[in-house]
Amino acid sequence: MRTIRSRSRLRSAALAIALGAGLLLAPLPARQAVAASTLTNTGFEADGTGTATPAGWSTYSATGQNSASFTEAGGRSGGHRLSHWSPSAYKVETYQYLSGLADGTYTLSAWVRSGGGQNAAYLALRNCGSAEQRTDLPVTTSAWIRIVTSVKVVGGGCTISINSDADAGNWINIDDLSFTAGSTGLAVKGVDLSALKKSEDLGGTYKNASGATGDPVALLKNAGADYGRLKVWVNPADGYNNKARVLATAQRIKARGMKLLVDFHYSDTWADPGAQTKPAAWAGHSYTQLKTDVYHHTYDVLNSLKAQGTTADMVQIGNEINTGMLWPEGSTGNWTQLAGLLNSGISAAKAVSSSTQIALHLANGGDNALYRNWFDNAKAQGVSYDVIALSFYGYWHGALSSLQANLDDISARYGKKVMVVETAYPFRLDSKDAHENIIDLPSELVSGYPASPAGQSAWLRDVMNVVEAVPGGRGLGVVYWEPAWTAVTGNGWDPADPSSGNGWENQALFGYDNRLLPAAGWFGHR
């Protein structure tokens, strides 16, 4: 770690006049569904512009504003789309009831855009003989984003529903839906707990949403987290994030029934795209010796974990290695040597446990050109791995649509699972300690996502939506970065300086009152 509303309302003047003159005042029709065995008019091309109830679909408004749902020009792939919009506050549902379905699990996929601001805007699968399933629409700019949701159909019927509970002027666009057999979901719903041990040793405490003090690992697990991530430094100045401390926290993670992801930095301090400093003990070593160092260090940590019954389920060989690792020998300026170092770490991990998944991790998750260039080189050099891991912080790395385009492309191009292994978002901007927060200005926020508990929740939810929607089930999951790194004196950025302060407490998943924040609940929704 480190590193539309501009959409214009291009409706015709005639339609606007019609809406203002009479359609909004039309009596509320009886709620009737059109039944079919397959989803029809999925691109909203059958009716042209201005149709309040598209062919094959039904419309219902609790506020009597069926006209808030309509077709208009500007589809994602064709000429038209479905939109929800009204000049006054509205609630509207556009839905289609399917009957005669074979029982089983089905997935709804749709391309969406939303200007945000609604009380609720979501896709739903209801009346399917099982619990209703929903997926909220992410806030976007002009770009379309694909989202998915799955449901178990029992009894042959299911309602596909598009919903808005909105204020005046709020809008959504929907296009290119599909409803097909199959399921979705995330196998990794993780939390990076690297700062936890030091925080607790210095007096940090954690509470549930009601204010009862508890074990933070248990609190996050009970919220739905199923993976714990721990970074490993070689010989850090403060003695934390070394092998001994990692072993201790790994026991807590595994004891709660969570899986373990080990993140090797191959440094005594932070490794990221701008800093890949060799450990002091390896500083004068040749490239050949560095390969041996990487192997022995990786094997030692992982074998020690295995010996205590906490075998790593996934291992990162390097952290945010856009520019390589162990500079200068392992920089991307010398791919042959970088590949040799990577393969040395991979060989050590597989020697300890052949079932451990190997992840290679870059930052800048919205930069497709970076990922293509990097992983094309890795492939050419014969680097063997299982997972492509990305950091994606929206205030640095671009739009959610850019993340989606990159995930879709690289998962197909390299035939690999993909995951966002670092993301986070602030729930407030002010600092609890004397250290300036990394994100502390309104201008630094992602449009549509305020610095509030609700904004933080929406960000995590929408990143999870995007990863879940990667085609072919190749979206593996999401890890939230440092949810327990609260403002505790002495637990700062610099391991060599106890007074350095923490710039991250406003992006933790525990508030300034130490209570678990609502965003953590999204781990249990996927």
C-alpha positions in Angstrom: 0.0 0.0 0.0 1.0 3.7 -0.6 1.2 4.6 -3.5 -22.7 11.0 -13.9 -23.3 13.1 -12.4 -21.9 14.6 -15.6 -24.3 12.4 -17.6 -26.8 14.7 -19.2 -30.5 14.1 -19.5 -30.8 13.8 -23.3 -34.5 13.1 -23.4 -36.6 14.8 -26.1 -38.5 17.9 -25.3 -41.7 16.2 -26.3 -41.2 13.5 -23.7 -40.4 16.0 -21.0 -43.6 17.9 -21.8 -45.6 14.7 -21.8 -44.2 13.8 -18.4 -44.9 17.2 -16.9 -48.4 17.5 -18.5 -50.0 14.2 -17.5 -48.0 11.0 -17.2 -46.9 11.8 -13.6 -50.5 12.3 -12.7 -51.8 9.1 -14.2 -53.6 6.8 -11.7 -51.6 3.9 -10.3 -52.3 0.7 -12.3 -52.9 -2.7 -10.7 -49.6 -4.5 -10.1 -49.6 -7.2 -12.8 -46.6 -9.3 -13.9 -46.0 -10.6 -17.4 -44.9 -14.2 -17.1 -42.4 -16.0 -19.4 -39.9 -18.8 -19.2 -36.9 -16.8 -20.3 -35.9 -13.2 -19.7 -37.1 -11.1 -22.7 -36.3 -7.6 -24.1 -33.0 -7.7 -22.1 -31.6 -4.8 -24.1 -34.8 -2.7 -24.1 -34.7 -2.4 -27.8 -38.3 -3.5 -28.5 -40.1 -0.2 -27.9 -37.9 2.7 -28.9 -37.8 5.9 -26.7 -40.2 6.9 -24.0 -41.9 3.7 -23.1 -42.8 3.5 -19.4 -43.4 -0.2 -19.4 -41.1 -1.9 -21.9 -42.3 -5.0 -23.7 -42.0 -8.1 -21.5 -41.6 -6.0 -18.4 -44.0 -4.6 -15.8 -43.8 -1.4 -13.8 -45.0 -0.5 -10.3 -44.6 2.7 -8.3 -45.5 3.0 -4.7 -45.6 6.7 -5.2 -47.8 6.5 -8.3 -45.0 7.5 -10.7 -44.7 4.7 -13.2 -43.4 7.2 -15.7 -40.2 7.4 -13.6 -39.3 4.2 -15.4 -38.8 4.6 -19.1 -36.7 3.6 -22.1 -34.5 6.1 -23.8 -31.7 6.4 -26.4 -28.1 5.6 -25.4 -27.8 1.8 -24.7 -24.6 0.2 -23.8 -24.5 -2.1 -26.8 -27.7 -1.2 -28.7 -29.7 1.9 -29.3 -31.7 2.0 -26.0 -31.6 1.5 -22.3 -33.9 1.5 -19.3 -33.7 4.5 -17.1 -35.2 5.5 -13.8 -35.5 9.3 -13.2 -38.1 11.9 -12.1 -38.0 15.6 -11.3 -39.6 14.8 -7.9 -38.8 12.1 -5.3 -40.0 8.7 -6.5 -40.1 4.9 -5.9 -40.4 2.7 -8.9 -39.8 -1.0 -9.8 -39.4 -2.4 -13.3 -39.7 -6.2 -13.1 -40.3 -9.4 -15.1 -41.7 -12.6 -13.7 -40.3 -15.9 -15.0 -42.2 -19.2 -14.6 -41.4 -22.7 -15.8 -37.8 -22.6 -14.6 -36.0 -25.7 -13.7 -35.1 -25.6 -10.0 -31.5 -24.7 -9.3 -29.1 -21.7 -8.9 -29.3 -18.8 -11.4 -27.3 -15.7 -11.9 -28.6 -12.3 -13.0 -26.1 -10.1 -14.8 -26.7 -6.5 -15.8 -24.8 -3.5 -17.1 -25.6 -0.4 -15.0 -24.8 3.2 -14.4 -26.0 5.4 -11.5 -25.5 9.0 -10.5 -25.9 8.0 -6.8 -27.7 9.8 -4.1 -30.7 7.4 -3.9 -32.1 6.0 -0.7 -31.8 2.7 -2.5 -31.0 1.6 -6.1 -30.6 -2.2 -6.6 -31.3 -5.3 -8.6 -33.3 -8.0 -6.8 -34.2 -11.6 -7.3 -37.4 -12.3 -5.3 -40.3 -14.7 -5.2 -37.9 -17.4 -6.2 -38.7 -19.9 -3.4 -35.7 -18.8 -1.4 -34.4 -15.7 0.3 -34.5 -12.6 -1.7 -31.1 -11.6 -3.1 -30.0 -8.0 -3.9 -27.1 -6.2 -5.5 -26.8 -2.5 -5.1 -25.8 -0.3 -8.0 -22.4 1.3 -7.7 -21.9 5.0 -8.3 -20.3 5.6 -11.7 -19.4 8.3 -14.0 -20.3 7.8 -17.7 -18.9 4.3 -17.8 -21.0 1.2 -17.6 -20.3 -1.4 -14.9 -21.5 -5.1 -14.9 -22.9 -6.4 -11.7 -24.2 -9.9 -10.8 -26.4 -11.6 -8.2 -27.4 -15.2 -7.7 -30.4 -17.0 -6.3 -31.6 -20.5 -5.7 -34.9 -21.1 -7.6 -37.3 -23.5 -5.9 -40.7 -24.0 -7.4 -40.0 -22.8 -10.9 -40.6 -19.1 -10.6 -38.6 -16.0 -10.0 -39.0 -12.2 -10.3 -36.2 -10.1 -11.8 -36.6 -6.7 -10.3 -34.9 -3.2 -10.9 -35.6 -0.8 -8.1 -35.2 2.9 -7.2 -36.1 4.7 -4.1 -34.8 8.1 -5.1 -34.8 11.8 -4.5 -35.7 14.3 -7.2 -33.2 14.1 -10.1 -31.5 10.8 -9.1 -31.0 8.5 -12.0 -30.0 5.0 -13.0 -29.4 3.3 -16.4 -29.8 -0.5 -17.0 -29.0 -2.5 -20.1 -28.0 -5.9 -21.4 -29.4 -8.2 -18.7 -29.1 -12.0 -18.7 -30.5 -14.6 -16.3 -28.7 -17.9 -16.7 -27.9 -21.1 -14.7 -24.9 -20.9 -12.4 -23.8 -19.2 -9.2 -21.5 -16.4 -8.1 -19.8 -15.5 -4.9 -16.4 -14.6 -3.4 -14.1 -17.2 -1.9 -11.9 -14.6 -0.2 -13.4 -12.0 2.1 -10.3 -10.9 3.9 -8.8 -8.5 6.3 -5.1 -7.5 6.7 -4.3 -7.8 10.4 -0.6 -6.9 10.2 -0.8 -4.0 12.6 -3.0 -5.8 15.2 -0.4 -7.4 17.4 1.6 -4.1 18.0 -1.7 -2.2 18.5 -2.8 -4.6 21.2 0.6 -4.7 22.9 0.4 -0.9 23.1 -3.0 -0.8 24.6 -5.3 -0.9 21.6 -8.9 -2.2 22.3 -11.7 -3.2 20.0 -15.5 -3.3 20.4 -18.5 -4.7 18.6 -21.1 -2.3 17.2 -22.9 -2.3 20.5 -19.8 -1.2 22.5 -18.8 -4.5 24.1 -15.0 -5.1 24.1 -13.9 -8.2 22.2 -11.3 -10.0 20.3 -10.9 -8.1 17.0 -10.2 -11.3 15.0 -13.4 -12.8 16.3 -15.4 -9.6 15.7 -14.2 -9.5 12.0 -14.8 -13.2 11.6 -18.3 -13.0 13.0 -19.0 -10.1 10.5 -18.1 -12.6 7.7 -14.4 -12.2 7.1 -12.9 -15.6 6.2 -9.2 -14.8 5.4 -6.5 -13.0 7.4 -3.5 -11.4 5.7 -0.2 -10.8 7.4 2.9 -9.1 6.0 6.4 -10.4 6.8 9.5 -8.2 7.1 12.9 -9.8 7.6 14.4 -7.8 10.5 12.2 -4.8 11.3 13.4 -2.1 13.7 10.5 -2.6 16.1 10.5 -6.4 16.0 6.9 -6.5 14.7 5.8 -8.2 11.4 8.8 -10.5 11.8 8.5 -14.3 11.8 7.8 -14.7 15.5 5.0 -12.1 15.5 3.5 -13.5 12.3 3.4 -17.0 13.9 1.5 -15.7 16.9 -1.1 -13.8 14.9 -1.5 -16.7 12.5 -2.5 -19.0 15.3 -5.3 -16.5 16.2 -6.5 -16.3 12.6 -6.6 -20.1 12.1 -8.1 -20.7 15.6 -11.2 -18.7 14.4 -11.6 -20.9 11.3 -10.2 -18.3 8.9 -7.6 -19.0 6.1 -4.2 -17.4 6.0 -2.5 -15.2 3.4 1.2 -14.4 4.0 2.6 -11.3 2.3 6.4 -11.4 1.9 7.9 -7.9 1.5 11.5 -9.1 1.3 12.6 -6.0 3.2 13.0 -4.7 6.7 10.3 -2.1 6.1 7.6 -1.1 3.6 7.9 -2.4 0.1 5.8 -0.8 -2.6 6.2 0.5 -6.2 8.4 3.3 -5.0 10.6 1.4 -2.5 11.9 -2.2 -2.7 14.8 -1.9 -0.3 16.8 -5.0 0.4 17.0 -6.2 4.1 20.1 -4.9 5.8 21.4 -8.4 6.2 21.3 -9.0 2.5 22.6 -5.6 1.4 25.9 -6.7 0.0 24.8 -10.0 -1.5 25.1 -10.9 -5.1 22.2 -11.9 -7.3 23.0 -15.5 -6.9 23.1 -15.2 -3.1 19.8 -13.2 -3.1 18.1 -16.1 -4.8 19.3 -18.3 -1.9 18.2 -15.7 0.6 14.7 -15.5 -0.8 14.4 -19.3 -0.8 15.6 -19.8 2.8 13.6 -16.9 4.2 10.4 -17.9 2.5 10.9 -21.6 3.4 11.7 -20.8 7.0 8.7 -18.7 7.7 6.2 -21.0 5.9 7.7 -24.2 7.3 7.4 -22.7 10.8 3.8 -21.9 10.2 3.2 -25.4 9.0 5.0 -26.9 12.0 2.6 -25.1 14.4 -0.4 -26.2 12.4 -1.2 -23.0 10.6 -0.1 -23.7 7.0 -0.5 -20.7 4.7 -3.3 -21.1 2.3 -2.0 -18.4 0.0 1.4 -16.6 -0.3 2.4 -13.4 -2.0 5.9 -13.4 -3.4 6.6 -9.7 -3.0 4.4 -6.8 -2.2 3.2 -4.3 -4.9 6.1 -5.3 -7.2 5.2 -3.1 -10.1 8.9 -2.2 -10.4 10.3 -5.5 -9.2 11.8 -6.3 -5.8 15.2 -6.4 -4.0 16.5 -3.4 -6.0 18.6 -3.1 -8.0 19.2 -6.8 -8.8 15.5 -7.6 -9.0 14.1 -4.6 -10.7 11.9 -4.8 -13.8 14.9 -3.4 -15.7 16.3 -7.0 -15.6 13.4 -9.3 -16.0 15.6 -12.4 -16.1 16.9 -11.7 -12.6 13.5 -10.7 -11.3 12.0 -13.9 -12.6 14.8 -15.9 -10.9 14.0 -14.2 -7.5 10.3 -14.8 -7.9 10.7 -18.4 -8.9 13.0 -18.9 -5.9 10.3 -17.8 -3.5 7.7 -19.8 -5.4 9.7 -22.9 -5.2 10.2 -22.5 -1.5 6.5 -22.0 -0.9 5.5 -25.0 -2.9 8.2 -27.1 -1.2 6.5 -26.4 2.1 3.0 -27.0 0.8 2.1 -27.9 -2.7 -1.5 -26.8 -2.2 -0.6 -23.3 -1.1 -1.7 -20.8 -3.8 0.9 -18.4 -5.1 -0.1 -14.7 -5.7 1.8 -12.0 -7.5 0.8 -8.6 -6.4 0.9 -5.2 -8.2 -0.6 -1.8 -7.2 -2.5 0.5 -9.6 -5.3 -1.9 -10.1 -7.0 0.2 -12.8 -3.9 0.3 -15.1 -4.4 -2.4 -17.7 -1.3 -1.5 -19.7 0.9 -2.0 -16.6 -0.6 -5.4 -15.9 -0.4 -6.6 -19.5 3.3 -5.5 -19.8 4.2 -7.0 -16.4 2.5 -10.3 -16.7 3.5 -10.8 -20.3 7.1 -10.5 -19.1 6.4 -12.9 -16.3 4.9 -15.4 -18.7 7.8 -15.1 -21.1 10.2 -15.7 -18.3 8.4 -18.9 -17.1 7.2 -17.6 -13.8 4.6 -20.0 -12.4 1.8 -18.6 -10.2 -1.9 -19.1 -9.4 -3.5 -15.7 -8.6 -3.1 -12.1 -9.8 -3.5 -9.8 -6.8 -4.1 -6.1 -7.1 -4.2 -3.1 -4.9 -7.1 -0.8 -5.8 -7.7 2.5 -3.9 -10.2 4.6 -5.8 -8.7 7.9 -4.7 -5.4 6.9 -6.4 -6.0 4.1 -8.9 -8.9 5.3 -11.1 -12.6 4.4 -11.6 -14.4 1.2 -10.7 -15.0 0.7 -14.4 -11.2 0.7 -15.0 -10.8 -1.9 -12.3 -13.5 -4.0 -13.9 -12.0 -3.7 -17.4 -8.5 -4.7 -16.1 -9.8 -7.7 -14.0 -11.9 -8.9 -17.0 -9.0 -8.6 -19.4 -6.1 -10.1 -17.3 -8.2 -13.0 -15.9 -9.0 -14.1 -19.4 -5.6 -13.2 -21.0 -3.6 -15.2 -18.4 -6.3 -17.8 -17.4 -5.8 -16.8 -13.7 -8.0 -16.1 -10.7 -7.9 -12.4 -9.8 -8.4 -10.6 -6.4 -8.2 -7.2 -4.9 -5.8 -7.8 -2.1 -5.8 -4.2 -0.8 -8.6 -1.6 -0.7 -9.9 0.8 1.9 -11.9 4.0 2.3 -12.3 6.7 4.9 -15.3 6.9 7.3 -14.2 10.5 8.3 -11.5 13.0 7.4 -10.2 14.3 10.7 -7.4 12.7 12.5 -7.6 11.1 15.9 -3.8 11.4 16.6 -1.4 14.3 15.8 -0.3 12.7 12.5 -2.0 13.9 9.3 -4.1 11.3 7.6 -3.2 10.1 4.2 -6.7 10.9 2.9 -8.0 14.0 4.8 -9.5 16.4 2.2 -12.9 16.3 0.4 -11.1 16.8 -2.9 -9.3 13.5 -2.4 -12.4 11.4 -2.1 -14.0 9.4 -4.9 -17.1 11.1 -6.3 -20.3 9.7 -4.9 -18.6 8.1 -1.9 -18.6 10.5 1.1 -16.1 10.2 4.0 -18.8 8.6 6.3 -19.6 5.1 7.6 -22.2 4.9 4.7 -19.6 6.0 2.1 -17.1 3.5 3.4 -19.7 0.7 3.3 -20.7 1.6 -0.2 -17.1 1.5 -1.4 -16.3 -1.9 0.0 -19.7 -3.2 -1.3 -19.0 -1.9 -4.8 -15.4 -3.2 -5.0 -16.8 -6.6 -4.0 -19.5 -6.3 -6.6 -16.9 -5.7 -9.4 -14.7 -8.6 -8.4 -17.7 -10.9 -8.0 -18.8 -10.0 -11.6 -15.5 -11.2 -13.3 -16.6 -13.7 -15.9 -16.0 -17.4 -15.5 -15.9 -17.3 -11.8 -12.4 -16.0 -11.9 -13.0 -13.2 -9.4 -11.6 -14.7 -6.2 -12.2 -12.0 -3.6 -11.3 -8.8 -1.7 -9.0 -8.1 1.3 -9.6 -4.9 3.3 -6.3 -3.3 4.2 -5.5 -2.8 7.9 -9.0 -2.6 9.4 -7.5 -2.8 12.9 -4.8 -0.1 12.5 -6.4 2.4 14.9 -4.7 5.4 16.4 -2.6 3.9 19.2 0.4 5.8 20.5 3.6 4.2 19.3 2.0 2.2 16.4 2.9 4.6 13.7 4.1 4.4 10.1 7.8 4.2 10.8 8.9 1.0 12.6 12.1 2.8 13.7 10.2 5.8 15.2 7.5 5.2 17.8 6.4 8.9 17.5 5.7 8.7 13.8 1.9 8.5 14.1 -0.7 6.7 12.1 -2.2 8.2 9.0 -4.7 5.4 8.5 -7.0 5.3 11.5 -9.8 7.1 9.5 -9.8 4.1 7.0 -9.9 1.4 9.6 -13.1 -0.7 10.2 -13.1 0.3 13.8 -14.3 3.9 14.6 -12.7 6.5 16.8 -14.9 5.0 19.6 -13.2 1.6 18.8 -16.6 0.1 17.7 -16.9 -2.1 14.6 -18.2 0.0 11.7 -21.1 -1.0 9.3 -18.8 -1.7 6.4 -17.5 -4.9 8.0 -21.0 -6.3 7.5 -20.5 -6.6 3.8 -18.1 -9.5 4.4 -21.2 -11.5 5.3 -23.2 -10.5 2.2 -21.1 -12.4 -0.4 
